[in-house]
Amino acid sequence: MRVVTLGITTGLGARLAESLLDRGMTPVGLIRKAEQAPALEAAGVEPVVLDTHSDELRATVMRAMTGADAVVLAAGTGTGPGSLGAATVAASPAALLSGAAERAGVRRFVLVSALLPGAAARSALGDGLSSYLREKANAEQAVCERDLDWCVLRPGTLEDEPPTGRILLRSGVDPGPTGRIGRADFARTITEALAAPQVVRRILAVSTGPHEIPAALAALDT
């Protein structure tokens, strides 16, 4: 499985690359800095450099999708200067990547979202909702509107703890995580979600918990 990933150079992204490689998958990392490529290659990641100032940005993203089986958007909102969002004007990274995946026929798409307040609280906060959380909510909407086998994962507070291999999943219309989650365990959850049919078109909140990761995902069927 070839997995196109935006956010491969973050703390979570590095653990995700390790997890994908451990499962025999090939991470294809979308990056903005060419100097990051050698270290990624040495780690087993296929880097694709995106020039956010080039008219070829969209074409480069589409080429990265060639032969891909899945996409993971694990980066932040990407709306700052020089980011994908700024470079594509109206298209956020979520809109850009999900649209490219749809056109390329790459069905599986996992979006790493955020610990969002409930829908009623988001509406009540209005302009008081932080721009980061607002962009995450918009990213969820952009992905969920696509004809893709999408899954939205909302992690609890990410921390650098040794992996436990165990999580707590919450599903439903607007789920929220109940606590923290280690980056290694969350990366493993993303990896398992790429091949789990139970997660398709679901929004899931992920925290540290009592259930082994594959079992927690499989239990969504029941």
PyMOL commands that set and color helices and strands:
alter all, ss='L'
color gray80, all
select helices_A, chain A and resi 11-22+34-43+57-65+84-87+93-104+119-128+131-144+183-193+197-199+213-221
alter helices_A, ss='H'
color red, helices_A
select strands_A, chain A and resi 2-6+26-31+46-49+70-73+108-112+149-155+157-159+166-170+180-182+202-208+211-212
alter strands_A, ss='S'
color yellow, strands_A
deselect
rebuild
show_as cartoon
